[in-house]
Amino acid sequence: MGRATRLAVGLTLGAGWLLRAQAWPDRTPVHIRRTGAFHGPPVTESSGATGSRGHPGRFWTINDSGNGPLLFLVDTLATISGTVRLDGATNVDWEALAGGPCGPAWCLYVGDIGDNRAIRRSVVIYRLLEPTDRDLSLKVVPVKDSLVVRYADQPHDAESLLATQGGDLAIITKGQEGESLEYPIPSTAWHLGSLTVRPRWRLPFGTSLLLGRLVTDAALSQDEQTLAVRTYREIFLFRRRPGGDLPDQPYRRCDIAGVDPQGEGLAWWNASTLLLTSESRGRRGGPITLLECPTR
């Protein structure tokens, strides 16, 4: 199936699902704070975010395709306090960033998983030990290892990467075909160097470019009980079941239309607060936003 056909099918399926899948409770986000914005180089297209364990009160972000293999340590005011070049990595289309354990250490996982035309035969996830140096003005860090991932069914565009406390990962696809799928990656895969993945579940709503419902990031809460999934216009919250499966419906949906110009990144800032990052658009910088989705 060609890209144009897949896109047309995705628009049709997504719109059809949206007519039937409105059982979740809608909420308006609260405590919305636009704390800063990226107004130009070096951070021009913040496509992923994850909180830093070694530098409390800061988070890591990345640029997407066409940029160098760089990670940036920033605070919520968009002040850059560290730049890390990942030696041995290539930024084909970096779209996702997650933090999690790797043995006794803490690692950052960089997802080179973007594929706008859905033609890449394989994608790559890089793993590096989180730099904890006080001076990160321009530090070169070697890739700890990398994992080549192939989809068993067909190439997918994806912008979401999850990491669990057990060291497992998961890719969630963007949903260009009308549905968003989750592909689990066990921690043991790093010993193999490459892995062919198969979908475990699909998100219980249709995706649609026409309606701005494409999945641009996702993140697990610190206790791993809640999965937050963002699109360009909304955030869905799910309670995870044992084994990582999701319920048939999210328990909350927050409308974030208009919060940022092109919503990309999502991370848990604390137990109740979500951090959002965005690409810039025109003269409007890419904002950093903190908000909460009410649980009642």
C-alpha positions in Angstrom: 0.0 0.0 0.0 1.5 3.3 -1.1 1.8 6.3 1.3 -1.0 8.3 -0.4 -3.3 5.3 -0.1 -2.3 4.7 3.6 -2.9 8.4 4.3 -6.4 8.3 2.7 -7.3 5.1 4.6 -6.0 6.7 7.8 -8.1 9.8 7.4 -11.2 7.7 6.7 -10.7 5.2 9.5 -9.7 7.9 12.0 -12.8 10.0 11.3 -15.0 6.9 11.5 -13.6 5.8 14.8 -14.0 9.3 16.3 -17.7 9.1 15.7 -18.0 6.0 17.8 -15.3 6.3 20.5 -16.4 9.2 22.7 -17.0 7.3 25.9 -14.1 8.8 27.9 -14.6 11.7 30.3 -13.3 15.0 28.9 -11.5 17.5 31.2 -10.0 20.9 30.8 -6.3 21.0 31.9 -5.6 23.1 35.0 -2.6 25.0 36.4 -1.4 25.7 32.9 2.0 27.5 33.0 4.0 28.5 29.9 7.3 28.8 31.6 9.7 29.4 28.7 10.2 28.9 24.9 12.9 27.9 22.5 13.3 30.8 20.1 16.1 29.5 17.9 19.3 27.6 17.7 20.5 25.3 19.1 17.0 24.0 20.0 14.8 24.6 17.0 12.6 21.5 16.9 12.1 20.0 20.3 10.7 16.6 19.4 11.1 14.7 22.6 11.7 15.2 26.3 12.4 13.3 29.5 13.2 14.4 33.0 16.8 14.2 34.2 17.7 12.0 37.2 21.2 13.3 37.5 20.2 17.0 37.3 17.0 17.5 39.3 14.8 20.3 38.0 16.0 19.9 34.4 15.1 17.8 31.5 16.7 16.5 28.3 15.4 17.3 24.8 16.5 16.6 21.2 16.0 18.1 17.8 14.5 16.0 15.0 15.7 15.2 11.5 18.3 17.3 9.7 20.2 18.1 12.9 23.2 16.8 14.7 23.3 13.9 17.2 22.9 16.3 20.1 21.1 16.2 23.4 20.3 19.3 25.4 19.9 19.7 29.1 17.5 22.5 29.8 15.3 23.9 32.6 11.7 25.0 32.3 12.7 28.5 31.4 14.4 27.1 28.2 17.8 27.9 29.6 20.3 25.4 28.1 22.9 24.2 30.7 24.4 21.3 28.8 25.0 20.1 25.3 26.0 16.4 24.7 27.1 15.0 21.4 26.4 11.4 21.0 29.5 9.9 19.4 28.7 7.0 17.1 25.1 8.0 16.4 23.4 9.6 13.4 20.3 11.7 13.5 18.3 10.4 10.6 15.0 11.3 12.3 15.2 11.6 16.1 11.7 11.8 17.4 11.6 10.3 20.9 13.5 10.4 24.2 13.1 8.3 27.3 15.0 7.7 30.6 15.2 4.4 32.4 17.5 1.9 34.1 20.2 -0.1 32.3 21.4 -2.5 34.9 22.5 -0.5 38.0 22.9 2.7 36.1 20.5 5.2 34.6 20.3 5.6 30.8 18.9 7.8 28.2 17.2 6.2 25.2 17.1 8.1 21.9 14.6 6.9 19.4 15.7 7.4 15.8 12.2 6.1 14.9 10.7 8.9 12.7 9.7 7.9 9.2 7.3 10.4 7.6 7.1 8.5 4.3 7.0 5.0 6.0 9.8 3.6 3.9 12.6 2.9 6.4 13.5 -0.8 6.4 14.7 -0.5 10.0 15.0 2.2 12.7 17.4 2.6 15.6 17.3 3.2 19.3 20.5 4.5 21.0 21.4 4.0 24.6 23.8 6.1 26.6 24.6 6.5 30.3 23.1 9.8 31.5 25.9 12.3 31.9 26.0 13.7 35.4 29.0 16.0 35.1 28.4 19.5 36.4 30.1 21.0 33.3 28.3 19.9 30.2 29.2 22.9 28.0 29.9 20.5 25.1 30.5 17.0 26.2 31.1 14.1 23.8 29.5 10.8 25.1 29.9 7.5 23.3 27.0 5.4 22.5 26.7 2.6 25.1 25.0 0.4 22.5 22.4 0.6 19.8 19.5 -1.6 18.8 18.2 -2.0 15.2 14.4 -2.5 15.2 12.4 -3.9 12.3 8.6 -4.1 12.2 7.2 -7.5 11.3 4.3 -6.0 9.3 5.4 -2.8 7.5 7.4 0.3 8.1 5.7 2.8 10.5 6.2 6.5 11.4 6.6 6.7 15.2 7.4 9.5 17.7 6.9 7.8 21.1 9.3 5.6 23.1 8.5 4.3 26.6 10.9 2.9 29.1 10.0 0.9 32.2 11.8 0.4 35.5 12.4 -3.2 34.4 14.5 -1.9 31.4 11.9 -2.8 28.8 11.0 -0.4 26.0 8.0 0.1 23.7 7.4 2.1 20.5 4.0 3.6 19.9 3.4 4.5 16.3 2.1 7.9 15.1 -1.0 6.5 13.5 -0.7 7.6 9.9 -2.8 4.5 8.9 -5.8 5.3 11.1 -4.6 3.4 14.2 -1.8 3.7 16.6 0.0 0.4 17.6 2.4 -0.5 20.5 5.4 -2.6 19.8 7.2 -4.0 22.9 10.9 -4.4 23.1 12.3 -6.6 25.9 15.4 -5.5 27.8 17.1 -8.7 26.6 17.1 -7.4 23.0 20.2 -5.3 23.6 22.3 -8.4 23.8 21.1 -9.3 20.2 21.7 -6.0 18.6 18.6 -6.2 16.4 15.0 -7.3 16.8 11.9 -7.8 14.7 8.9 -6.5 16.7 5.2 -7.3 16.5 2.3 -5.2 17.9 0.9 -6.1 21.3 -2.0 -3.7 21.4 -3.5 -0.7 19.7 -4.7 2.5 21.3 -8.5 2.4 21.6 -9.2 5.4 19.4 -8.8 6.2 15.8 -6.0 8.4 14.6 -6.5 11.2 12.0 -4.3 13.8 10.5 -7.4 15.7 9.4 -8.5 16.1 13.0 -5.0 16.6 14.5 -5.1 13.2 16.3 -1.7 11.7 15.5 0.3 10.4 18.4 3.4 12.6 18.9 4.7 11.4 22.2 3.8 9.2 25.3 5.3 8.8 28.8 4.8 6.5 31.8 4.2 8.1 35.2 6.9 7.6 37.8 5.0 4.8 39.5 4.3 3.3 36.1 0.6 3.1 36.8 -0.5 5.8 34.3 0.3 6.1 30.6 0.0 9.6 29.1 -0.4 9.8 25.3 -0.4 13.1 23.5 -1.6 14.1 20.1 -1.5 17.6 18.6 -4.7 18.5 20.3 -5.2 16.3 23.4 -3.8 14.2 26.1 -5.2 10.7 26.9 -4.5 9.1 30.3 -4.7 5.3 30.7 -4.3 3.1 33.8 -2.0 0.3 32.9 -3.0 -3.3 33.6 -0.6 -6.0 34.9 1.6 -7.0 32.0 1.5 -3.6 30.4 -1.9 -3.9 28.6 -4.3 -1.0 28.5 -8.0 -0.8 29.3 -10.5 -0.5 26.5 -10.9 3.3 27.1 -8.8 6.0 28.6 -10.0 7.3 32.0 -9.3 10.9 31.1 -9.0 13.1 28.0 -7.6 16.6 28.3 -8.2 19.1 25.5 -4.9 21.0 24.8 -5.8 22.6 21.4 -4.0 25.9 21.1 -1.6 25.2 24.0 1.4 25.0 21.6 1.9 25.6 17.8 2.9 22.0 17.0 2.9 19.8 20.0 5.7 17.2 20.1 7.3 16.3 23.4 5.7 14.9 26.6 7.2 14.0 29.9 6.0 13.6 33.5 7.5 16.5 35.6 6.2 15.0 38.8 3.4 12.7 40.0 0.6 15.0 38.7 2.2 17.5 36.3 3.0 17.0 32.7 5.6 18.8 30.7 5.0 19.6 27.0 7.4 20.8 24.4 6.8 22.0 20.9 8.4 22.9 17.6 8.4 26.6 16.8 6.3 27.9 14.0 7.0 31.1 12.2 7.9 33.8 14.7 6.3 31.9 17.5 8.9 30.0 19.6 8.6 26.5 20.7 7.0 26.8 24.2 7.6 24.8 27.3 4.3 24.2 29.1 3.5 22.6 32.5 -0.1 21.5 33.2 -2.2 19.0 35.0 -5.1 16.9 33.8 -7.7 16.6 36.6 -8.3 13.1 37.8 -11.9 13.9 39.0 
